[in-house]
Amino acid sequence: MSATKKLIAKLKDNTIKKKELETLFKRFGFSEYGGKGSHKVWGHPQYTDIHIVIATHSKEVPRYQLRQIEKSLTKKGLL
């Protein structure tokens, strides 16, 4: 199993860490383009309707946000 597939499996199981999620975003072509305070904003040049905001003050991303991210990525055909 490739590293990307392992990260996708972790995302689907809601066990992915913030750094792993950022790695997955980079592999899908997302880039960090701003943020305010303790938050980072991630976007994709092709999918301008997806903007993902992640807090930087925690090592873990809340489960509800992981489900939202998974739903958005699946909707765009990335997962």
N, C-alpha and C positions, 0 to 999 in steps of 0.2 A: 504494500500500500504506500503510495507516495505521501510526502509530507503535507501537501495541500489537501489530499483526501482525509488525512488524519485530523487536520484542523477543521475541515468541514464536519466530520463526525463529532468532534468536540463541540462545535457550535450547535449542532442538532441535539446533542445530549445536555446542553446548557452547562458544560464544564470547562469552557474555554476561558483563559485568563485574558486580561486586557492587552498585554504585549503580543500574545498569540493572535488575538483578533486584529490588531494593527498589522501584523505580518500577513494575515489573510487578505485584508483590505488592499495592501500593496500588491499582492499577487494577482488580485482581480483588477488592478489598474486604478484604484482609488488613490487620492493624494490628500494630504492634510493641507488645508488652505486657510486656516484661521482659527479663531476661537477667542474667547473672552474669559479672563480670569483663569479658573482651573478647569476649563473645558477645551476640547479639541473638536474641530469640525472637519469631517471627511466628506469628500465629494468625488464624483466620477465625471470626466469630461463628456462621455457619451450619454449618461443617464443624469440629466440635469435636475430631475425631479427628486432625486435621492440625496438627502443631506443627513449625515449621521453625526450626532453630537455625543461625545463620550467624556465623562469626567476624568480628570487626571489625578485627582486626590485619592483615588482608591485603586487597589490592584485588581479588583473584581468588578465586572459589569453586572448590574442587576438582571435577574432572570427575565423580567418582563421586557427589558430592552433587548436581550438576546433573542427573544421570540419575535420582536418587531423587526430586528435586523434580518433574521432568517426569513421572515415572511417577505420583506422587501427584496432580498436577493433572489429568492425563489421566483417571485413575480417577474423579475427581469431576466430570468433564465440563467443566472450565474451559478446557482446550486443545482 
